[in-house]
Amino acid sequence: MERYSRRWNLKLHGVSERVEDKDVRKEVTRICQELLPSDAERLPDVIDTVHRVGVKKPSATRGIIIQFSSRMQRAAVWAAAKNSSYLRGNGLRFAEDLCKADREARLKLWPLVSEA
């Protein structure tokens, strides 16, 4: 069940902590609009929930969970993010929001991938 509900989410890493909590949604929407300019008008409506994750630390930025109301838009943002020079140039990256069991399973697979 947890895996299913997380399929609507993406994580965004690298957004400065200087962006106030009340402005995080605006900043995330702006970043997604940079990735998908053709869907810029629709994105504010399909980005449902946005919030930072974890405890604030002075030495690191916290990730941001983005919940989309449209799986198609989530997939479009994820696809656009994969080879985005905009994200690389700004020190940002998207990741899937995986449950603990899936994260652990993927960690076990990396040594096998490295050997291949």
PyMOL CGO cylinders between C-alpha atoms (Angstrom):
from pymol import cmd
from pymol.cgo import CYLINDER

trace = [
    CYLINDER, 0.00, 0.00, 0.00, 2.80, 2.41, 0.88, 0.3, 1, 1, 1, 1, 1, 1,
    CYLINDER, 2.80, 2.41, 0.88, 4.52, 1.68, -2.43, 0.3, 1, 1, 1, 1, 1, 1,
    CYLINDER, 4.52, 1.68, -2.43, 1.32, 2.46, -4.31, 0.3, 1, 1, 1, 1, 1, 1,
    CYLINDER, 1.32, 2.46, -4.31, 0.75, 5.83, -2.63, 0.3, 1, 1, 1, 1, 1, 1,
    CYLINDER, 0.75, 5.83, -2.63, 4.37, 6.88, -3.21, 0.3, 1, 1, 1, 1, 1, 1,
    CYLINDER, 4.37, 6.88, -3.21, 3.97, 6.39, -6.97, 0.3, 1, 1, 1, 1, 1, 1,
    CYLINDER, 3.97, 6.39, -6.97, 2.33, 9.83, -7.07, 0.3, 1, 1, 1, 1, 1, 1,
    CYLINDER, 2.33, 9.83, -7.07, 5.45, 11.47, -5.57, 0.3, 1, 1, 1, 1, 1, 1,
    CYLINDER, 5.45, 11.47, -5.57, 8.88, 12.64, -6.62, 0.3, 1, 1, 1, 1, 1, 1,
    CYLINDER, 8.88, 12.64, -6.62, 11.70, 13.91, -4.41, 0.3, 1, 1, 1, 1, 1, 1,
    CYLINDER, 11.70, 13.91, -4.41, 13.66, 17.02, -5.29, 0.3, 1, 1, 1, 1, 1, 1,
    CYLINDER, 13.66, 17.02, -5.29, 17.16, 17.50, -3.85, 0.3, 1, 1, 1, 1, 1, 1,
    CYLINDER, 17.16, 17.50, -3.85, 19.35, 20.60, -3.85, 0.3, 1, 1, 1, 1, 1, 1,
    CYLINDER, 19.35, 20.60, -3.85, 16.86, 23.43, -3.27, 0.3, 1, 1, 1, 1, 1, 1,
    CYLINDER, 16.86, 23.43, -3.27, 18.45, 25.96, -0.94, 0.3, 1, 1, 1, 1, 1, 1,
    CYLINDER, 18.45, 25.96, -0.94, 17.20, 26.18, 2.64, 0.3, 1, 1, 1, 1, 1, 1,
    CYLINDER, 17.20, 26.18, 2.64, 17.05, 29.95, 2.11, 0.3, 1, 1, 1, 1, 1, 1,
    CYLINDER, 17.05, 29.95, 2.11, 13.78, 29.36, 0.29, 0.3, 1, 1, 1, 1, 1, 1,
    CYLINDER, 13.78, 29.36, 0.29, 11.20, 29.88, 3.03, 0.3, 1, 1, 1, 1, 1, 1,
    CYLINDER, 11.20, 29.88, 3.03, 8.78, 27.03, 3.75, 0.3, 1, 1, 1, 1, 1, 1,
    CYLINDER, 8.78, 27.03, 3.75, 5.87, 29.13, 2.50, 0.3, 1, 1, 1, 1, 1, 1,
    CYLINDER, 5.87, 29.13, 2.50, 7.70, 29.70, -0.82, 0.3, 1, 1, 1, 1, 1, 1,
    CYLINDER, 7.70, 29.70, -0.82, 8.81, 26.10, -1.42, 0.3, 1, 1, 1, 1, 1, 1,
    CYLINDER, 8.81, 26.10, -1.42, 5.71, 25.33, -3.49, 0.3, 1, 1, 1, 1, 1, 1,
    CYLINDER, 5.71, 25.33, -3.49, 6.36, 28.35, -5.73, 0.3, 1, 1, 1, 1, 1, 1,
    CYLINDER, 6.36, 28.35, -5.73, 10.00, 27.38, -6.20, 0.3, 1, 1, 1, 1, 1, 1,
    CYLINDER, 10.00, 27.38, -6.20, 9.15, 23.74, -7.00, 0.3, 1, 1, 1, 1, 1, 1,
    CYLINDER, 9.15, 23.74, -7.00, 6.50, 24.87, -9.50, 0.3, 1, 1, 1, 1, 1, 1,
    CYLINDER, 6.50, 24.87, -9.50, 9.02, 27.21, -11.14, 0.3, 1, 1, 1, 1, 1, 1,
    CYLINDER, 9.02, 27.21, -11.14, 11.60, 24.40, -11.44, 0.3, 1, 1, 1, 1, 1, 1,
    CYLINDER, 11.60, 24.40, -11.44, 9.02, 22.04, -12.97, 0.3, 1, 1, 1, 1, 1, 1,
    CYLINDER, 9.02, 22.04, -12.97, 7.97, 24.77, -15.42, 0.3, 1, 1, 1, 1, 1, 1,
    CYLINDER, 7.97, 24.77, -15.42, 11.61, 25.13, -16.50, 0.3, 1, 1, 1, 1, 1, 1,
    CYLINDER, 11.61, 25.13, -16.50, 11.66, 21.39, -17.22, 0.3, 1, 1, 1, 1, 1, 1,
    CYLINDER, 11.66, 21.39, -17.22, 8.31, 21.34, -19.04, 0.3, 1, 1, 1, 1, 1, 1,
    CYLINDER, 8.31, 21.34, -19.04, 7.65, 24.76, -20.58, 0.3, 1, 1, 1, 1, 1, 1,
    CYLINDER, 7.65, 24.76, -20.58, 4.87, 23.28, -22.73, 0.3, 1, 1, 1, 1, 1, 1,
    CYLINDER, 4.87, 23.28, -22.73, 2.91, 22.37, -19.56, 0.3, 1, 1, 1, 1, 1, 1,
    CYLINDER, 2.91, 22.37, -19.56, 3.77, 25.51, -17.59, 0.3, 1, 1, 1, 1, 1, 1,
    CYLINDER, 3.77, 25.51, -17.59, 0.16, 26.65, -17.20, 0.3, 1, 1, 1, 1, 1, 1,
    CYLINDER, 0.16, 26.65, -17.20, -1.06, 23.23, -16.03, 0.3, 1, 1, 1, 1, 1, 1,
    CYLINDER, -1.06, 23.23, -16.03, 1.69, 22.47, -13.51, 0.3, 1, 1, 1, 1, 1, 1,
    CYLINDER, 1.69, 22.47, -13.51, 0.46, 24.71, -10.65, 0.3, 1, 1, 1, 1, 1, 1,
    CYLINDER, 0.46, 24.71, -10.65, -2.81, 22.77, -10.68, 0.3, 1, 1, 1, 1, 1, 1,
    CYLINDER, -2.81, 22.77, -10.68, -1.29, 19.26, -10.74, 0.3, 1, 1, 1, 1, 1, 1,
    CYLINDER, -1.29, 19.26, -10.74, 1.35, 19.86, -8.06, 0.3, 1, 1, 1, 1, 1, 1,
    CYLINDER, 1.35, 19.86, -8.06, -0.76, 18.91, -5.08, 0.3, 1, 1, 1, 1, 1, 1,
    CYLINDER, -0.76, 18.91, -5.08, 1.41, 18.84, -1.94, 0.3, 1, 1, 1, 1, 1, 1,
    CYLINDER, 1.41, 18.84, -1.94, 4.95, 20.12, -1.43, 0.3, 1, 1, 1, 1, 1, 1,
    CYLINDER, 4.95, 20.12, -1.43, 6.98, 19.92, 1.77, 0.3, 1, 1, 1, 1, 1, 1,
    CYLINDER, 6.98, 19.92, 1.77, 10.51, 19.45, 3.04, 0.3, 1, 1, 1, 1, 1, 1,
    CYLINDER, 10.51, 19.45, 3.04, 11.53, 16.17, 4.66, 0.3, 1, 1, 1, 1, 1, 1,
    CYLINDER, 11.53, 16.17, 4.66, 13.67, 15.64, 7.73, 0.3, 1, 1, 1, 1, 1, 1,
    CYLINDER, 13.67, 15.64, 7.73, 15.25, 17.77, 10.43, 0.3, 1, 1, 1, 1, 1, 1,
    CYLINDER, 15.25, 17.77, 10.43, 16.79, 21.10, 9.45, 0.3, 1, 1, 1, 1, 1, 1,
    CYLINDER, 16.79, 21.10, 9.45, 20.61, 21.02, 9.67, 0.3, 1, 1, 1, 1, 1, 1,
    CYLINDER, 20.61, 21.02, 9.67, 22.89, 24.00, 9.04, 0.3, 1, 1, 1, 1, 1, 1,
    CYLINDER, 22.89, 24.00, 9.04, 25.28, 21.94, 6.89, 0.3, 1, 1, 1, 1, 1, 1,
    CYLINDER, 25.28, 21.94, 6.89, 22.82, 20.30, 4.48, 0.3, 1, 1, 1, 1, 1, 1,
    CYLINDER, 22.82, 20.30, 4.48, 19.69, 20.95, 2.46, 0.3, 1, 1, 1, 1, 1, 1,
    CYLINDER, 19.69, 20.95, 2.46, 16.62, 18.83, 3.08, 0.3, 1, 1, 1, 1, 1, 1,
    CYLINDER, 16.62, 18.83, 3.08, 14.87, 17.01, 0.28, 0.3, 1, 1, 1, 1, 1, 1,
    CYLINDER, 14.87, 17.01, 0.28, 11.43, 18.07, -0.89, 0.3, 1, 1, 1, 1, 1, 1,
    CYLINDER, 11.43, 18.07, -0.89, 8.54, 15.67, -1.47, 0.3, 1, 1, 1, 1, 1, 1,
    CYLINDER, 8.54, 15.67, -1.47, 6.28, 16.67, -4.36, 0.3, 1, 1, 1, 1, 1, 1,
    CYLINDER, 6.28, 16.67, -4.36, 2.91, 14.95, -4.67, 0.3, 1, 1, 1, 1, 1, 1,
    CYLINDER, 2.91, 14.95, -4.67, 1.21, 15.24, -8.04, 0.3, 1, 1, 1, 1, 1, 1,
    CYLINDER, 1.21, 15.24, -8.04, -2.53, 14.92, -8.63, 0.3, 1, 1, 1, 1, 1, 1,
    CYLINDER, -2.53, 14.92, -8.63, -1.84, 13.57, -12.14, 0.3, 1, 1, 1, 1, 1, 1,
    CYLINDER, -1.84, 13.57, -12.14, 0.33, 10.50, -12.72, 0.3, 1, 1, 1, 1, 1, 1,
    CYLINDER, 0.33, 10.50, -12.72, 0.83, 11.58, -16.34, 0.3, 1, 1, 1, 1, 1, 1,
    CYLINDER, 0.83, 11.58, -16.34, 2.30, 14.93, -15.25, 0.3, 1, 1, 1, 1, 1, 1,
    CYLINDER, 2.30, 14.93, -15.25, 4.47, 13.21, -12.65, 0.3, 1, 1, 1, 1, 1, 1,
    CYLINDER, 4.47, 13.21, -12.65, 5.80, 10.88, -15.36, 0.3, 1, 1, 1, 1, 1, 1,
    CYLINDER, 5.80, 10.88, -15.36, 6.41, 13.83, -17.70, 0.3, 1, 1, 1, 1, 1, 1,
    CYLINDER, 6.41, 13.83, -17.70, 8.41, 15.72, -15.05, 0.3, 1, 1, 1, 1, 1, 1,
    CYLINDER, 8.41, 15.72, -15.05, 10.38, 12.55, -14.19, 0.3, 1, 1, 1, 1, 1, 1,
    CYLINDER, 10.38, 12.55, -14.19, 11.21, 11.93, -17.87, 0.3, 1, 1, 1, 1, 1, 1,
    CYLINDER, 11.21, 11.93, -17.87, 12.24, 15.55, -18.46, 0.3, 1, 1, 1, 1, 1, 1,
    CYLINDER, 12.24, 15.55, -18.46, 14.44, 15.53, -15.35, 0.3, 1, 1, 1, 1, 1, 1,
    CYLINDER, 14.44, 15.53, -15.35, 16.51, 12.52, -16.40, 0.3, 1, 1, 1, 1, 1, 1,
    CYLINDER, 16.51, 12.52, -16.40, 18.80, 14.36, -18.83, 0.3, 1, 1, 1, 1, 1, 1,
    CYLINDER, 18.80, 14.36, -18.83, 18.14, 17.95, -17.85, 0.3, 1, 1, 1, 1, 1, 1,
    CYLINDER, 18.14, 17.95, -17.85, 21.07, 20.32, -18.24, 0.3, 1, 1, 1, 1, 1, 1,
    CYLINDER, 21.07, 20.32, -18.24, 19.02, 22.89, -16.29, 0.3, 1, 1, 1, 1, 1, 1,
    CYLINDER, 19.02, 22.89, -16.29, 18.96, 20.65, -13.21, 0.3, 1, 1, 1, 1, 1, 1,
    CYLINDER, 18.96, 20.65, -13.21, 22.65, 19.72, -13.50, 0.3, 1, 1, 1, 1, 1, 1,
    CYLINDER, 22.65, 19.72, -13.50, 23.64, 23.36, -13.94, 0.3, 1, 1, 1, 1, 1, 1,
    CYLINDER, 23.64, 23.36, -13.94, 21.73, 24.38, -10.81, 0.3, 1, 1, 1, 1, 1, 1,
    CYLINDER, 21.73, 24.38, -10.81, 22.80, 21.47, -8.59, 0.3, 1, 1, 1, 1, 1, 1,
    CYLINDER, 22.80, 21.47, -8.59, 19.30, 19.99, -8.48, 0.3, 1, 1, 1, 1, 1, 1,
    CYLINDER, 19.30, 19.99, -8.48, 18.14, 16.42, -8.96, 0.3, 1, 1, 1, 1, 1, 1,
    CYLINDER, 18.14, 16.42, -8.96, 14.88, 14.51, -8.90, 0.3, 1, 1, 1, 1, 1, 1,
    CYLINDER, 14.88, 14.51, -8.90, 14.51, 11.02, -7.44, 0.3, 1, 1, 1, 1, 1, 1,
    CYLINDER, 14.51, 11.02, -7.44, 11.68, 8.57, -7.01, 0.3, 1, 1, 1, 1, 1, 1,
    CYLINDER, 11.68, 8.57, -7.01, 10.08, 8.49, -3.56, 0.3, 1, 1, 1, 1, 1, 1,
    CYLINDER, 10.08, 8.49, -3.56, 10.77, 4.86, -2.64, 0.3, 1, 1, 1, 1, 1, 1,
    CYLINDER, 10.77, 4.86, -2.64, 9.62, 3.08, 0.51, 0.3, 1, 1, 1, 1, 1, 1,
    CYLINDER, 9.62, 3.08, 0.51, 12.28, 1.69, 2.86, 0.3, 1, 1, 1, 1, 1, 1,
    CYLINDER, 12.28, 1.69, 2.86, 11.97, -1.88, 1.54, 0.3, 1, 1, 1, 1, 1, 1,
    CYLINDER, 11.97, -1.88, 1.54, 12.49, -0.75, -2.06, 0.3, 1, 1, 1, 1, 1, 1,
    CYLINDER, 12.49, -0.75, -2.06, 15.49, 1.44, -1.13, 0.3, 1, 1, 1, 1, 1, 1,
    CYLINDER, 15.49, 1.44, -1.13, 17.11, -1.51, 0.68, 0.3, 1, 1, 1, 1, 1, 1,
    CYLINDER, 17.11, -1.51, 0.68, 16.44, -3.87, -2.23, 0.3, 1, 1, 1, 1, 1, 1,
    CYLINDER, 16.44, -3.87, -2.23, 18.04, -1.44, -4.69, 0.3, 1, 1, 1, 1, 1, 1,
    CYLINDER, 18.04, -1.44, -4.69, 21.09, -1.01, -2.45, 0.3, 1, 1, 1, 1, 1, 1,
    CYLINDER, 21.09, -1.01, -2.45, 21.62, -4.78, -2.58, 0.3, 1, 1, 1, 1, 1, 1,
    CYLINDER, 21.62, -4.78, -2.58, 21.47, -4.71, -6.39, 0.3, 1, 1, 1, 1, 1, 1,
    CYLINDER, 21.47, -4.71, -6.39, 24.18, -2.05, -6.92, 0.3, 1, 1, 1, 1, 1, 1,
    CYLINDER, 24.18, -2.05, -6.92, 27.12, -4.42, -6.32, 0.3, 1, 1, 1, 1, 1, 1,
    CYLINDER, 27.12, -4.42, -6.32, 25.67, -6.76, -8.95, 0.3, 1, 1, 1, 1, 1, 1,
    CYLINDER, 25.67, -6.76, -8.95, 25.27, -3.89, -11.41, 0.3, 1, 1, 1, 1, 1, 1,
    CYLINDER, 25.27, -3.89, -11.41, 28.87, -2.77, -10.79, 0.3, 1, 1, 1, 1, 1, 1,
    CYLINDER, 28.87, -2.77, -10.79, 30.17, -6.27, -11.57, 0.3, 1, 1, 1, 1, 1, 1,
    CYLINDER, 30.17, -6.27, -11.57, 28.34, -6.48, -14.89, 0.3, 1, 1, 1, 1, 1, 1,
]
cmd.load_cgo(trace, "trace")
